[in-house]
């Protein structure tokens, strides 16, 4: 039981923490790249907001069609195709929070048995709904650490 409580709390805290950190950064730095192979802060926010419904869709697919194959999601291609570099930060943070609430509502609505249902990722193999939720926490932490370097 404790594992699920902390997982669900962590899923809610990711967007809140990101919004807090971004609020501490001078907007003049939103387009600055701290490393040539990393997203700018603006692009991080867009990427996280854009990825959220993808992950939720994979959770839904695992429940509706266990074992279904899914292709790798190319974040760099998405960033270019959707022009993350011009997304407005404040509304995108709100979108990310709203999307996460939808993901959390889905996750909380599922049974423990449904949490064990899987998709088959083209590179990572079998991933359960629970694995996808844990992935989201790791992904949040990865980018929260990146954004913290702007402070």
C-alpha positions, 0 to 999 in steps of 0.5 A: 500500500505505501508503495502506491501512495508514494508513487501517486503523490510523486506523480502529482508533485512532478508538475508542481515542482517543475512549476515552482522551479521554473518560477524561480528562473529569470524568463530571459534564460528560458531559451538558454541551453546549458549543454548542446545536447539538452533541451532549453528550459522552454523545450523541457516544459514543452517536452514534458507536457507533450509526453504526458498524454503519450505515456497515458495512452500507453497505459490505456493501451496496456489495459485495453490490449495487453502486450500490444507493440509500441514504437519508440517515441523520438523526443528530438523529432517531436521537438522539431516537428512541434517547434517546442522552441516557441511554446509559451512556458506558463500555459504549457506548465498548466497543460502539463499539470492538467495532463498529469491529473488525467494520468493520475486519475487513470492510474488510480482508477485501475486495479492492482491486476491492471497495473501489471498489464503490459505493452511491448516497447520496441526498445525496452521490451515489456512495460507494465502500467506500473513500470510506466508510472515509475518511468514518469517519476524518473523522467520528472526527476531527470528534467527537474534536476536539469531545470534546477541548474538554471538557478 
